[in-house]
Amino acid sequence: MNLCSDVPGLSKTYGSTRALDGVDLLVAGGESRAIMGPSGSGKTTLMHVLSGILTPDAGQVLMSGPSPVEISGLKAEARARLRRERIGFVFQEGLLMPELTAAENVAMPLMLAGVSRSEAEVAAGDWLARLGLAGMGDRRPAQLSGGQQQRVAIARAQITEPDVVFADEPTGALDSTTSEQVLTALLESTVGRGAPLVVVTHDPAVAARCSRVVRLEDGRMPVVGLLPFAGSPMGVEGLWLGPGLLAAACAVLLGFSVLAAFSGLRRVQVTPLGVRTRQRSQKVWRGRAVLAGLGVVLVFVLHNMVPIRSEWLMLVVAFVFLAVPLLAVQLVGPWLLKVITARQARRATTAQRLIAARNVLESPQQMWRQVGGMAIAAFVGVIAGSGTGLIAVGMETNQNAEDLMFFGDVQRGVWLNLAVAFLMTTCSVGLNQTAQILDRRDLYSGLAKMGLTAGQLNRIRSLSVMRSLAAVLITAVVSASIVAFPIVGWAILSAPATVAVVAAVLAAGVLLIRCGLLATRPTLQRVIAAG
């Protein structure tokens, strides 16, 4: 198999900057070609054009062999499929998916090609053994040394036996001894089977190991104030808390922010070698479920069996009766999400489902923080639905206008809280997903270079969030129904008005979360385009 750029050579321009200017290159089967040059000389651009990540402004890229193809003439989807099936990539940082084990990382290209998970993992084990990593397939990347991670990346690049392998600074983050071992493994696994190898490097020692070297040079009043309250619009005065309460609210938020910051600092270690961050997967304590259950049982006992004569105390107990189960949902949620997602990971049959499940398992608490706000909305939605059912019954009994106005104010307040919860959760998902994309830009860029399309990457992110959301909603609705049942009874819970409200809440929640995910797609597209 040969890889070549055709006359009059490859050209690529970004604005007024000419990154490539008439470059001609031929890489024959069994040959290793090093591309060298200073930063900004066009080395990475040339590699991206040759591998079909970018298309040239002029010139052609041809891949010969049993299935010859003009890479530069293919559409984006076809080029992505070509990279997935016939091209291997090894990157400077390895870009292994931290949620997956070494064997799962290596098996991923085969699974994306439709090979069953069991067969793919067997082949992955064989490749790991060939590269001196036998018995390490069940380790996560954080449990491997830099050189071992790079050999896992090489195994991932080779498992489909690609027609050509591209390596972008494959030894740039390694010491000299490990670099030599990794480069030897890369050459033997690629050139040794007759495939061409293209290496982009700054290191003359790496270039010296290759058969040939190419050198390059050169964004009034809120509408909510119009809502009626106590018979008239609430206005600005109904929205303004006053300086005291506003300052108190800000102080509480600041306090939580400081606590969160100190909590995050626990992962930072200062060592004689510098500052690093612990990369262990977050653990979810099983005792959460026990504490949550004990709290709910205690509140139920106090509410139903302890006589209370004071009206003020009755209000306090009623508030606690609703608040404690909601807190219990927040407490047990991450643990329950971990249990559900672990089962999904074991039963995953596609690469996207496996990556999505592992992504959640890497930090169930983090995913719960993204979508856990919807648990509050769903919980309140069931209570609001029960209230709507009670109001419907009250209207049938012809209650006076003052009572109906009171019920209406309560209902509007609940709906307003729901709307705020929906929007906050949507923003949380959007911000967290955007931050995750930017934090993992190298990983997403690497996956795209390997042949995963933007649609496949978005599918993985969507599965992670929407499956977690389903677990959140089911948990919250069941918990709220258990709480509301002793108060309103089955007749109210199953009333059409109640069911309609709950269904509307769930549908709105899912739709808004979906919109939050869609809003992050342009960020992913830009990350992929930036390479």
Secondary structure, 3 states (H helix, E strand, C coil): CCEEECCCCEEEEECCEEEEEEECCEECCCCEEEEECCCCCCHHHHHHHHCCCCCCCECCEEECCCCCEEHHHCCHHHHHHHHHHHEEEEECCCCCCCCCCHHHHHHHHHHHCCCCHHHHHHHHHHHHHHCCCCCCCCCCHHHCCHHHHHHHHHHHHHCCCCCEEEEECCCCCCCHHHHHHHHHHHHHHHHHHCCCEEEECCCHHHHHHCCEEEECCCCCCCHHHHCEECCEECHHHHHCCCHHHHHHHHHHHHHHHHHHHHHHHCCEEEECCEEEECCCCCCCCCHHHHHHHHHHHHHHHHHHHCCCCCHHHHHHHHHHHHHHHHHHHHHHHHHHHHHHHHHHHHCCCCHHHHHHHHHHHHCHHHHHHHHCHHHHHHHHHHHHHHHHHHHHHHHHCCCCHHHHHHHHHHHHHHHHHHHHHHHHHHHHHHHHHHHHHHHCHHHHHHHHHCCCCHHHHHHHHHHHHHHHHHHHHHHHHHHHHHHHHHHHHHHHHCCHHHHHHHHHHHHHHHHHHHHHHHCCHHHHHHHHHHC
